[in-house]
Amino acid sequence: MNSNSQRGQTSSSEHVYQVPGLSSSEMNQIAELTFQRYSYSSSSMPKRRGNGVAIVWFRNDLRVLDNEALFRAWMSSEAVLPVYCVDPRLFCATHYFGFPKTGALRSQFLIECLADLKNNLMKCGLNLLIQHGKPEEILPSLVKAYGAHTVYAHKETCSEELKVESLVDQRLRKMVLQSAKGLSKNPSSSTYLAKLELIWGSTMYHLDDLPFDCSCLPDVYTQFRKHVESSSKIRGCIKLPMLLGPPPSIGDWGCVPAIEQIGHHLEKAGQKRNEVCGW
C-alpha cells in the first residue's frame, strides 16, 4: 500500500460527523408542548361515562400520544391499568434457523421505549405495570384480580402476534366474573364476561377508510395511492385528557427490565450501536 492511500484512509477515518442532537431539557420541553397540543382543554374534554377497570395491553406500539386504545379504555372505565408483558418468546431463537428474534441493539431500544412510556404515563397520572411472562397467562389473571371488563390493545398483523391475540381472547371468553355495579349488560345478572377489544392503529390510512377490501389490495403502489388519495382521508390524531388517572391500587408496578434480564449484555448493545452509527 502506498503512502497516498495510507494518508487517504487516515484522513477519512479522522472525519467522524456527529449527528446534531438536543439536550434532555430541550427534548422534555418539546414533548411537553406536543402533549399539550394533542390534549383536550378543560372546556372541551369529553365526559367520562365508564365503570370499573379497563386494561390497556401495550404490545409493539409503545406511545401515549394518538393512542386510541388508551382513550377508549379511559372513556369506558373509572380506572385504567396499562400493562406490558415481557414475553420470553420474543427473545428466544427462531424455529427453523435458530437466529435470535431480538438482538442486543433492538433489546436496548425496547428497554428505552418502555422507560419513556412509563415516564409519559406517570405524567398523565397513570403508571405501567411490567410483568414477565406470556400475555395469555398474565392478562386473564389481571382481569380476575382487578375485575377488569375489557382488555384494549392495538391489532397486529403477523402470525405470531395473531396467535397470541387468539390465545388471550380464548382465555378471556372462558372466564365468568362476578359483576360489579354497571358492568353487566343484564341488570338482573350477577356475572359478566371480560372481552378483548382490538383497535387498528398502525397505518397512515385506517383500515376501515380504504376504498376497497383488503383482499382486493392493488398489487402496484401507484394504483393504491391513486385510490386512497381520491377516496380516503387520513384521520386526525386522537386527543387525550391531560390526566388519565387514577390507576388501580397496585403495590408493585414492576421495573423496566435490564438488558441482562432478557439475555443480552450492555457492552454488546453499545458495540452494535457504535457500528451502526459509525462511531
C-alpha positions as a printed Julia matrix, in Angstrom:
279×3 Matrix{Float64}:
   0.0     0.0    0.0
   1.49    3.37  -1.0
   1.75    6.42   1.26
  -1.0     8.33  -0.59
  -3.59    5.61   0.03
  -2.49    5.4    3.66
  -2.94    9.16   4.08
  -6.36    8.92   2.41
  -7.51    6.19   4.79
  -6.18    8.08   7.81
  -7.85   11.36   6.87
 -11.2     9.71   6.09
 -11.21    7.82   9.39
 -10.49   11.02  11.31
 -13.64   12.73   9.98
 -16.42   11.44  12.24
 -19.55   13.52  11.81
 -21.72   13.66  14.9
 -25.47   13.76  14.37
 -26.89   17.03  15.78
 -28.9    16.4   18.9
 -30.91   18.11  21.6
 -30.25   18.25  25.29
 -32.55   16.32  27.62
 -34.18   19.56  28.81
 -34.88   20.64  25.21
 -36.38   17.24  24.39
 -38.57   17.37  27.5
 -39.78   20.84  26.56
 -40.73   19.71  23.05
 -42.5    16.65  24.49
 -44.5    18.83  26.9
 -45.6    21.17  24.11
 -46.58   18.21  21.92
 -48.67   16.66  24.7
 -50.42   19.98  25.25
 -51.16   20.31  21.54
 -52.85   16.91  21.33
 -54.69   17.04  24.64
 -58.2    18.2   25.45
 -58.63   21.51  27.17
 -60.7    21.52  30.35
 -63.65   23.07  28.49
 -63.7    20.6   25.58
 -62.85   17.37  27.41
 -65.45   14.6   26.88
 -67.3    13.31  29.91
 -66.08   10.0   31.26
 -69.03    7.61  31.48
 -67.47    4.21  32.17
 -67.39    1.91  35.17
 -64.88   -0.44  36.71
 -61.37   -1.14  35.42
 -60.12   -1.33  31.83
 -56.73   -2.77  30.88
 -54.54   -1.36  28.11
 -52.23   -4.06  26.79
 -49.19   -2.37  25.24
 -47.55   -4.51  22.58
 -45.44   -3.08  19.73
 -46.99    0.39  19.76
 -45.4     1.97  22.84
 -46.77    5.51  22.67
 -49.18    7.62  24.65
 -49.93   10.28  22.04
 -52.57    9.41  19.42
 -53.36    6.14  21.2
 -56.98    5.2   20.56
 -56.76    2.1   22.76
 -55.74    4.26  25.71
 -58.5     6.77  25.02
 -61.2     4.1   24.75
 -60.02    2.49  27.97
 -60.25    5.84  29.75
 -63.72    6.58  28.38
 -65.12    3.15  29.31
 -63.81    2.91  32.87
 -63.24    4.53  36.22
 -59.62    3.3   36.37
 -57.13    2.39  33.63
 -54.46   -0.28  34.08
 -51.65   -0.07  31.46
 -49.73   -3.35  31.13
 -46.66   -4.54  29.25
 -45.78   -8.24  29.19
 -42.11   -9.12  28.74
 -42.85  -12.24  26.7
 -39.91  -14.69  26.78
 -40.85  -15.9   23.28
 -39.69  -12.55  21.87
 -36.13  -13.22  23.0
 -35.68  -16.86  22.04
 -34.3   -18.24  18.76
 -36.29  -18.62  15.55
 -37.89  -22.0   14.95
 -36.15  -23.0   11.71
 -32.7   -21.41  11.67
 -32.01  -20.6   15.31
 -31.4   -16.87  14.8
 -32.18  -14.6   17.77
 -35.58  -12.94  17.33
 -34.45   -9.86  19.23
 -30.81   -8.83  19.15
 -28.9    -6.73  21.66
 -29.47   -3.41  19.89
 -33.2    -3.93  19.46
 -33.49   -5.11  23.07
 -31.81   -1.93  24.3
 -34.15    0.15  22.14
 -37.15   -1.68  23.61
 -35.91   -1.02  27.15
 -35.51    2.69  26.41
 -39.01    2.81  24.87
 -40.51    1.15  27.95
 -38.76    3.64  30.22
 -40.1     6.52  28.11
 -43.62    5.03  28.07
 -43.62    4.56  31.84
 -42.44    8.15  32.33
 -45.1     9.57  29.98
 -47.87    7.56  31.64
 -46.8     8.8   35.07
 -47.05   12.38  33.8
 -50.67   11.59  32.88
 -51.5    10.22  36.32
 -51.04    6.53  35.44
 -48.18    4.02  35.56
 -47.02    0.99  33.6
 -47.36   -2.46  35.11
 -44.45   -4.54  33.79
 -44.72   -8.3   34.2
 -42.59  -11.13  32.85
 -44.44  -13.97  31.17
 -46.91  -14.87  28.44
 -49.77  -12.41  27.82
 -52.33  -15.23  27.61
 -51.44  -16.12  31.21
 -50.82  -12.65  32.67
 -53.81  -10.75  31.26
 -56.56  -13.16  32.42
 -55.03  -13.2   35.91
 -55.07   -9.38  35.99
 -58.66   -9.31  34.73
 -59.65  -11.6   37.58
 -57.59   -9.79  40.22
 -58.87   -6.28  39.39
 -62.3    -7.11  37.97
 -61.49   -5.58  34.59
 -64.27   -5.67  32.0
 -62.18   -5.09  28.84
 -58.61   -5.52  27.62
 -57.83   -2.92  24.94
 -54.9    -3.4   22.56
 -53.7    -2.46  19.1
 -54.36   -5.03  16.41
 -51.29   -6.75  14.96
 -50.9    -8.47  11.58
 -48.1   -11.05  11.8
 -48.69  -14.73  12.54
 -47.07  -14.99  15.97
 -48.79  -11.87  17.28
 -52.13  -13.06  15.88
 -51.69  -16.39  17.64
 -51.11  -14.63  20.97
 -54.22  -12.48  20.36
 -56.24  -15.62  19.78
 -54.93  -17.28  22.95
 -55.72  -14.2   25.06
 -59.21  -14.0   23.57
 -59.87  -17.7   24.21
 -58.77  -17.43  27.85
 -60.93  -14.36  28.47
 -64.0   -15.97  26.91
 -63.75  -18.84  29.38
 -63.8   -16.51  32.39
 -67.07  -15.77  34.16
 -66.58  -12.93  36.64
 -68.69  -11.55  39.43
 -70.32   -8.36  38.26
 -69.71   -5.05  39.94
 -72.14   -2.17  39.56
 -72.67   -1.22  35.93
 -70.51   -3.95  34.38
 -73.16   -6.46  33.38
 -75.3    -5.67  30.33
 -78.14   -7.52  32.01
 -79.13   -5.66  35.22
 -80.52   -8.87  36.73
 -77.27  -10.81  36.15
 -74.55  -11.03  38.8
 -71.83  -12.13  36.34
 -70.16  -10.77  33.22
 -67.66  -11.86  30.57
 -64.46   -9.88  30.05
 -63.53   -9.2   26.44
 -60.54   -8.37  24.27
 -61.08   -5.3   22.08
 -58.52   -4.85  19.31
 -58.07   -1.45  17.66
 -56.44   -0.69  14.33
 -53.8     1.99  14.69
 -50.57    1.15  12.88
 -51.08    2.61   9.4
 -51.45    6.12   7.99
 -54.81    5.26   6.4
 -57.21    3.47   8.71
 -58.26    0.02   7.57
 -61.95    0.99   7.65
 -61.33    4.03   5.44
 -59.82    2.2    2.46
 -61.94    2.36  -0.72
 -61.51   -1.39  -1.26
 -61.44   -4.58   0.74
 -58.03   -5.75   1.95
 -58.44   -8.94  -0.07
 -58.53   -6.72  -3.19
 -55.48   -4.64  -2.3
 -53.79   -3.37  -5.5
 -50.53   -5.09  -6.37
 -48.95   -1.86  -7.61
 -48.33    1.05  -5.23
 -49.32    3.7   -7.8
 -52.79    2.18  -8.1
 -53.12    2.05  -4.31
 -52.01    5.68  -3.95
 -54.42    6.98  -6.58
 -57.34    5.13  -5.0
 -56.73    6.35  -1.45
 -55.85    9.91  -2.44
 -59.1    10.29  -4.35
 -61.42    8.41  -2.0
 -59.94    8.41   1.52
 -58.77   10.84   4.16
 -56.11   10.48   6.83
 -57.71   10.6   10.24
 -56.64   13.25  12.71
 -54.72   12.44  15.88
 -56.68   11.07  18.83
 -56.73   13.66  21.59
 -56.34   12.58  25.2
 -57.1    14.25  28.52
 -54.05   15.69  30.25
 -54.77   13.42  33.23
 -55.82    9.8   32.66
 -55.8     8.61  36.26
 -56.44    7.24  38.67
 -54.98    3.76  38.12
 -56.0     0.8   40.29
 -54.21    0.48  43.61
 -51.12   -1.66  42.95
 -48.26   -2.19  45.38
 -45.55   -3.24  42.92
 -45.71   -1.89  39.37
 -42.53   -3.67  38.33
 -39.36   -2.18  36.88
 -38.17   -1.69  33.33
 -36.0    -4.78  32.76
 -32.25   -4.53  32.49
 -30.79   -5.82  29.24
 -29.15   -8.7   31.13
 -32.6    -9.9   32.25
 -33.58  -10.61  28.66
 -30.4   -12.43  27.72
 -28.1    -9.7   26.38
 -25.27   -7.53  27.66
 -24.99   -3.75  27.75
 -21.48   -3.79  26.26
 -22.71   -5.75  23.24
 -25.62   -3.36  22.69
 -23.25   -0.39  22.89
 -20.85   -2.02  20.45
 -23.67   -2.69  17.97
 -24.91    0.89  18.27
 -21.43    2.24  17.57
 -21.16    0.02  14.49
 -24.49    1.27  13.15
 -23.66    4.93  13.85
 -20.09    4.63  12.56
 -18.53    5.7   15.88
